[in-house]
Structures are given as C-alpha cells and as structure tokens.
Amino acid sequence: MATATITDATFDETIGAANEAVLVDFWAEWCGPCKAIAPVLDELAVENAGKLTILKLNVDDNPDTAMRFDVMSIPTLILFKGGKAQKRLVGAKGKRQLLAEIEEFLV
C-alpha cells in the first residue's frame, strides 16, 4: 500500500488502531520539499508493507492535529509506535537517510 491520507477527525483512531509503526507526514500543497519527498515516502510504504504505514496529514486542512504536535516547519515526519510519538524528523531527507532514522522501529 502506498501512502494514505488522514484528517483531524480520523487521526487518533487511525494511529491508535495501527499494529505497526506509523509515519505521519505533516505537509502542505504549497511546500516544495514536501512534494520532493512524496515519492520517497510512497516507495518506503510499498517496500515496508506490514512493518510501516505512512500517512499524510495536510496542515492547512487539519490545523488542530498540527498544533497538537507542535508542527512549526514542514515537512515534519513523526513516527508513532503503540499510539505514541516516538521520533520526529524535520525537513526533506533522502530515502537512505530516512530509512536509517526509522529502521529501529520496523520490526
């Protein structure tokens, strides 16, 4: 499965119900670096199916969740495991670097 979209309304239920690690991409349509990492996130989602779910949350359309997690810059990626935020990455990263940052959670 490639990346999927979540909203303020579906965030808590989706994150809480996940059995595997969930990487949430906080992004916006106007954000160049967000668009640059989108294909990387799609690849990681497919390659790590069953170990990692990647979800996208548009900060312009869903400001409540972005504020709740103090997202000040985008792209911000927050990795959740067991329903709790475990790691925060800010800025666009290459595939190898991103995978190195999150691989400890992919079990």
C-alpha positions as CSV (number, residue, x, y, z in Angstrom):
1,M,0.0,0.0,0.0
2,A,1.2,3.5,-0.8
3,T,0.6,6.4,1.5
4,A,-2.9,7.3,2.7
5,T,-4.4,10.5,3.9
6,I,-5.7,11.2,7.4
7,T,-7.5,14.2,8.9
8,D,-8.0,15.8,12.3
9,A,-11.2,13.6,12.6
10,T,-9.5,10.3,11.8
11,F,-6.1,10.9,13.4
12,D,-6.5,9.4,16.9
13,E,-8.5,6.4,15.8
14,T,-6.1,5.6,12.9
15,I,-2.9,5.9,14.9
16,G,-4.4,4.0,17.9
17,A,-5.6,1.1,15.8
18,A,-2.3,0.5,14.0
19,N,-0.3,-2.6,14.8
20,E,2.8,-1.5,13.1
21,A,4.9,1.7,13.1
22,V,3.1,4.7,11.6
23,L,5.0,7.6,10.0
24,V,2.8,10.7,9.6
25,D,3.9,13.2,7.0
26,F,2.7,16.7,8.0
27,W,2.7,18.6,4.7
28,A,1.0,21.3,2.6
29,E,0.2,21.6,-1.1
30,W,2.4,24.7,-1.5
31,C,5.5,23.1,0.2
32,G,8.2,22.3,-2.3
33,P,10.3,20.0,-0.1
34,C,7.0,18.2,0.9
35,K,6.4,17.4,-2.8
36,A,10.0,16.3,-3.2
37,I,9.8,13.6,-0.5
38,A,6.4,12.3,-1.5
39,P,7.7,9.7,-4.0
40,V,10.3,8.6,-1.4
41,L,7.5,8.1,1.2
42,D,5.4,6.2,-1.4
43,E,8.4,3.8,-2.1
44,L,9.0,3.3,1.6
45,A,5.4,2.5,2.2
46,V,5.4,-0.2,-0.5
47,E,8.7,-1.7,0.4
48,N,7.9,-1.9,4.1
49,A,4.3,-3.0,3.9
50,G,3.3,-4.9,7.1
51,K,6.0,-3.1,9.1
52,L,5.3,0.5,8.4
53,T,2.2,2.6,7.4
54,I,2.8,6.0,6.0
55,L,0.0,8.6,6.4
56,K,-0.2,12.2,5.1
57,L,-1.8,15.0,7.0
58,N,-2.3,18.3,5.2
59,V,-1.6,21.0,7.8
60,D,-3.6,23.7,6.0
61,D,-6.7,21.5,6.0
62,N,-6.1,19.9,9.5
63,P,-4.6,22.6,11.8
64,D,-5.7,21.1,15.1
65,T,-3.5,18.0,14.8
66,A,-0.6,20.0,13.5
67,M,-0.9,22.4,16.5
68,R,-1.3,19.5,18.9
69,F,2.1,18.1,17.9
70,D,3.8,21.5,17.7
71,V,4.5,21.2,13.9
72,M,6.1,24.5,13.1
73,S,8.0,23.6,9.9
74,I,7.1,21.3,7.1
75,P,7.7,18.7,6.1
76,T,7.7,17.2,9.6
77,L,7.6,13.4,9.9
78,I,6.5,11.9,13.3
79,L,6.8,8.2,13.8
80,F,4.3,6.6,16.1
81,K,4.5,3.2,17.7
82,G,1.9,1.8,20.0
83,G,-0.1,5.0,19.5
84,K,2.7,7.2,20.9
85,A,5.0,9.6,19.2
86,Q,8.5,8.1,19.2
87,K,10.6,10.1,16.8
88,R,10.3,13.5,15.0
89,L,12.2,14.4,11.7
90,V,12.0,17.8,10.3
91,G,12.9,18.7,6.7
92,A,13.2,16.6,3.5
93,K,15.6,13.7,3.7
94,G,16.7,11.2,1.1
95,K,15.5,7.6,1.1
96,R,18.6,6.1,2.7
97,Q,18.8,8.7,5.4
98,L,15.1,8.4,6.2
99,L,15.3,4.7,6.4
100,A,18.3,4.8,8.7
101,E,16.4,7.2,11.0
102,I,13.4,4.9,11.4
103,E,14.7,1.3,10.9
104,E,14.8,0.6,14.6
105,F,11.0,0.8,14.7
106,L,10.5,-1.5,11.7
107,V,10.0,-4.9,13.5
